[in-house]
Amino acid sequence: MRTESMTFEQWRRDSPARRAKSAEVLARLGPIRRERPRDPVEAEFLRSIGTPEHLIGPESRLARRGGSQPELKDVPRRQSAP
């Protein structure tokens, strides 16, 4: 991360390179999806404001029955690319 000051002109000059680097990183990560269960009330709110379904993810069935949210310690995590 840069800590020195930069002028607006420097920022504008460097912005195409930053955008290209960001696009490369996003392309390597692949599509963004939410896999963790979400509270049904929160999911409904997100749908009402136009959030894409792949970002909302699955709804928790336990929340509908009044149960508590399970710990997700044993859920496999996606490995980051080297």
N, C-alpha and C positions, 0 to 999 in steps of 0.2 A: 504494500500500500504506500502511496506517495504521501509524504508529510510536508514537503515544501510547498510554498505558495505558487500559484500559476495565474497568469493573466487570462482574461477571457479569450484573447486571440490565440494563446497557446492551447487552451482547452478546445477551441474550435478546430485548430489545426490538427490536434491529436485525436479528435473524435472519430474519424473514419476507421482508424486503426483499432480503437477501443470497440467500436461496433462490430468489426470483423472478428476480433478475438471473442467477444461475447457470443456471436453467432456460431463460431466454431465450438465453443464449450457447450452451448445448448444442443447443437447437432450431435455431439458425442454422448450427451446425457440421454437423449431419446425423449419420447413423449412423457409428459408429466401426468401421473395419475395418483389419486389418493386411494390407498388400500386399507387404511385404518377406518373402522366403523365410526360413523358420525351420529350424533344425537338427531333423532327424527325432526324435532322442532327446528334445530339449526339448519338441517338439510332443506326443510320446506322454506325457511327464510331465504336461504341462498338461491333456491330455484325462483323465488318470487322476485329477486333482484337481477335475474338473468345470468347467474353463474353457470358455466358449462357443466354438464353432468359428470364428465370425467374428472373434474376438480372437486366435486361434491363427494363422490365415492359412495360406498355402501352405507346403508343405515343400520344402526345397531338394533337388533331384535330385542335385546335385554332391556333397553330403555323404554320400549313400548310396553313391556310387561311390568315395568316398575322395578326391575332388578338393577343391580349395580354393574358398572362397566368393568369387564375383566381386565386384568393386567395383560399386556401384550409382550411380555418378556420373551416368550418362546416363538414369536412370529419371525420367520426368516426375513432378513433384510437384504435388499438388493446390493450387490457388491459394486463399488465404484470402479471404473476402468482405470488401469495403471497409466 
